Every structure is written in C-alpha cells, then in structure tokens.
Amino acid sequence: MKKVALFVDVQNIYYTNREAFSCNFDYNTFWDRATSNREVLKAYAYAIHRDDEKQKQFQNILRGIGFEVKLKPFIQRSDGSAKGDWDVGITIDVMEWAQKADIIVLASGDGDFALLADKVKEDYDVTMEVYGVEQLTAASLINAASKFIPIKKDLLLK
C-alpha cells in the first residue's frame, strides 16, 4: 500500500472555491479520494486563528476527519493590510514528510509551491498530487504536479 501525506492550504482553498463556485470545499470527499487504498502517514490542515466560534467548529470538523490542524495567528497591520500565510510552514512539513511518503497531496493553487513540487519529485522521487480550482491555480503549479486534480462540483458541498 502506498504511503501518503496530505497538506491543505485552508485559506487558499476557501477563497478560491468561494470565488469560483460560491461554495465550500468538501473535505470529507477530498479525504476519501486522496487516501483511498493508501496508508495515511500524516495530514495537516493549515489555517489562520481568529478566535471565532464558527472557525473553531470548522477546525474540529477537520480534526474529526483526520487532519492535524495547524494554526497561525491572524495579524492585522496598522495600515489595514493583513498577514497570515503558511507557505514556509507547509514547505518545511512537505520536505520532512516527502522523505517518508510515496505520495504528497497538496491542496492549494498557490504558484509559490511549484518549486516545492519540483524539488520533492526530484530529490525524493515522490508523486506530487495537487488539488486546486483550475482557473485559479497557477499554471506553474499545475505543470510541476505529477498529477493535477481540478476541484469541481464533486468536491464541493452542495
């Protein structure tokens, strides 16, 4: 059985699905597909902590599915802009788990991860599966993936 590690960029998945489909991502269906006939080594969902009750409920749902939820504080700058991405954290974790896995599953459309995909495929000979909203996923990431799985209606909550 192939060993898989999953990494979900929750903010990216939320905003791209909302923009493209006005819908939420179905994490249960995603889990079923990404882990089918595979041994799950690790599954992380990276989110921003805003101390909101609805968000806490969502994070508990993710934990119930099987994800370890990693939280980073939401930072509101004095100029009104906000900061709160997980790119470096996701990259570090993918590099660690790529040494142990046969397949890395990344749910994100962020083109910054294209270099990461190329690196883990080359250095660790792993399959890099990327799930993303096709029209909002960077072409560089789609091209770097071993397999790109577009998020469509079957991966959305009705």
Buried (B, 14 or more C-beta within 10 A) or exposed (E): EEBBBBBBBBBBBBBBBEEBBEBBBBBBEBBEBBBEEBEBBBBBBBBBBEEEEEBEEBBEBBEEBBBEBBBBEBEEEEEEEEEBBBBEBBBEBBBEBBEEBBBBBBBBBBBBBBEBBBBBBEEBEBBBBBBBBBEBBBEBBBEBBBEBBEBEEEBBEE
